Amino acid sequence: MIPDLIGYSAAALTTAAFVPQALKSWTSRDLSGISLGMYSLFTLGVALWLVYGLFLESWPVILANGVTLVLAGTVLGLKVSHMRRE
């Protein structure tokens, strides 16, 4: 019970911390300060954490990384789209 509570708390905090960046990128469409290399590696890492969580059947890991993967993937997609337009 306590480990799950810690896991869900950590998941909520780390995912919530990422939301402002995703919202700012989406609304402003200014991705000049976003590193393509960093976001590519980050998004891949989050995807691997999600797969790891699925293998472990760990819901805190699955939920946090599932949501973060959507957010990071959105920012990465916006960055790639922005670079293609330039």
MOBEL-V284749 format. One record per backbone hydrogen bond with DSSP energy under -1.0 kcal/mol. NH is the residue of the N-H (numbers start at 1). CO is the residue of the C=O. If there is no record, write none. Layout:
((NH CO) (NH CO))
//
This chain:
((5 1) (6 2) (7 3) (8 4) (9 5) (10 6) (11 7) (12 8) (13 9) (14 10) (15 11) (16 12) (17 13) (22 18) (23 19) (24 20) (25 21) (26 22) (27 23) (28 24) (29 25) (34 31) (39 35) (40 36) (41 37) (42 38) (43 39) (44 40) (45 41) (46 42) (47 43) (48 44) (49 45) (50 46) (51 47) (52 48) (53 49) (54 50) (55 51) (56 52) (57 53) (58 53) (62 58) (63 59) (64 60) (65 61) (66 62) (67 63) (68 64) (69 65) (70 66) (71 67) (72 68) (73 69) (74 70) (75 71) (76 72) (77 73) (78 74) (79 75) (80 76) (81 77) (82 78) (83 79) (84 80) (85 81))
//
